[in-house]
Amino acid sequence: MVVKCVIACHNASGEPDLAFVQIRCTQAQYDEGKHYEAAQNWACNDNYESPFVVFDENDAPNGLLEMFVWASARIVDVSA
């Protein structure tokens, strides 16, 4: 399965920002919250800075997911 994630964080300039990524995981990995960890790791590796707050498509505030063009989002494996 592929789960859309939005990460509230700071960009490389230290400004508040939102990053978005899609995480490929199994249902078991999703149930264990591994997709949150993968999203945080991706953000860190993509020069975003903590603190990180990750929302997935099932717990994001109303309207948040519609802010992004998901076809342009990277897809990252949980194991990456």
C-alpha positions in Angstrom: 0.0 0.0 0.0 1.1 3.6 -0.5 0.2 6.2 2.2 0.2 9.9 1.7 2.0 11.8 4.5 2.4 15.5 5.2 5.2 16.6 7.6 5.0 19.8 9.5 8.7 20.8 10.0 11.3 23.5 9.3 13.0 23.9 6.0 16.8 24.2 5.6 16.5 28.0 6.2 14.8 27.3 9.6 11.4 28.6 8.4 8.2 26.7 9.2 7.2 24.5 6.3 5.1 21.5 5.1 6.7 18.6 3.2 4.8 15.8 1.5 5.8 12.3 0.6 4.2 9.0 -0.1 5.3 6.0 1.9 5.1 2.4 0.5 4.5 0.0 3.4 2.6 -3.2 4.3 -0.5 -3.1 6.4 1.5 -4.5 9.3 4.1 -1.7 9.0 1.3 0.8 8.8 -0.3 -0.6 11.9 3.0 -0.3 13.8 3.5 3.3 12.7 6.5 2.5 10.6 5.3 4.9 7.9 5.6 7.8 10.3 9.2 6.9 11.0 9.9 6.6 7.2 8.4 10.0 6.6 10.5 11.6 9.3 13.7 9.9 8.0 12.9 11.1 4.4 12.3 14.6 5.6 15.6 14.6 7.6 17.5 13.3 4.6 15.8 15.9 2.3 17.2 18.8 4.4 14.1 19.4 6.5 14.7 20.0 10.2 12.9 18.8 13.3 10.7 18.9 15.2 8.6 16.8 12.8 4.8 16.2 13.1 3.6 13.7 10.6 0.0 13.3 9.4 -1.0 10.5 7.2 -4.0 10.5 4.9 -6.2 8.9 7.6 -5.4 11.4 10.3 -4.7 14.7 8.5 -6.8 17.8 9.3 -9.5 18.5 6.8 -8.2 20.1 3.6 -4.5 19.5 4.3 -4.0 16.7 1.7 -5.7 18.8 -1.0 -2.9 21.4 -0.8 -0.5 19.2 -2.6 0.0 17.7 -6.1 0.5 14.1 -5.1 1.5 13.0 -8.6 4.7 14.9 -8.0 5.4 13.5 -4.6 8.2 11.0 -4.1 7.3 7.5 -3.1 9.6 6.1 -0.4 9.7 2.5 0.9 9.5 2.0 4.7 12.8 0.1 4.6 14.5 3.0 2.8 
